[in-house]
Amino acid sequence: MSGGAGRGTVDPVGAVAAAAAATLRGCPWPVARRTATAAARPLPVEPVPPAAAVGRTLAEPLTALTDLPAFDTSAMDGWAVAGPGPWRLSGRVLAGQGRVPLADGAAVEIATGAQLPSGATGVLRRERGRLVELPDGAVQLHGVVGPGQDVRPRGQECGRGEELLPAGLPVTPAVLGLAAAAGHDRLAVHRRPTVELLLLGDELLTSGLPAPGRVRDALGPLLPPWLAAAGAELLGSRYVRDDFGLLRDAIRHSPADLVLTTGGTAAGPVDFLHAALEATGGRLLVDGVAVRPGHPMLLAALPGGRHLVGLPGNPLAAVAGLVTLALPLLHALSGRVAPAAGPTEALAAALPGHPVDTRLHPVRRTPAGLAPLPHDGPAMLRGLARAEALAVVPPGGLAAGERAEVLPLP
């Protein structure tokens, strides 16, 4: 429904022809995904402040710069006690205060997270202690405390120098919190891959109702948030008319790591993408995938180490191209460790399959398992809008109760 980048010297015609011989045409869906993953190397590493690392990928293992916790702390509000009870109560220790000594038979009020006094043998929870006022005005604490009770000992979570997370994981808010707790002020992450979105077609409208021969562009609004969720930086999106020269120049001059086009991947009278790729020195790696919807998707290597993914123009077919080729490529550029296959879930109902091609079907989760959603045609988005995932249906289909691989939706 809607599609380039290239910089550097155009390959000689002979090189293009030789490379074309290695193109995978109509390849199986799993092969296409593996090809996209193997097509790129991780981008360079940058040390950045934690707040700038969200959505990027750890380029090095995250190690602890300190013990966690860094000192013995109280796990509860109550009293730190030394030795067997009862204890004579005096004073208070709050979080953020330094360590104070505690003599045998003494107790001190303590807050959760406060450093345990030296000499303390445990913490008596507030709800389990009983205070008795003595004739001399002192306060005595009664209760039962085992050794180390409700104490978080130093290094309970990890020791200094211990590996907390491996390289290749995306940086999430939880990773940021762990990194801060472990003492990090900067994180080594891969550069965020850049994407330029080219939406091809004279028929596309950006506002108002469809008109004779004109349709609203659905992919311009749909794709950018999805790319951002994958950790990419969108340099821009623009509409390119059905003109060979315009498309060729857009591909040639794009600075993006990944040029993502929509439409123009088939062999229609104004489908210029294949010709534009050849004119800019592009080398087709995948030209068509045995998947429904989205069969006429493609992946190409561009001069300068960049890539182009051509998505079909129909909306759901374009989403199939995104999850099949674009996302694996972006994950490879980001340095993410991608699993060979996604998780599987049981089906609440049968999912019919194509005789020879893989199908990607919008599904939602129910107590009985994954339920297929209607409106799953190549040009439809109604089913996808209600979906929680895409089910991968192998050729021939799956029966109710069988398990299907699922691709998460952002």
Disulfide bonds with the S-S distance in Angstrom:
none
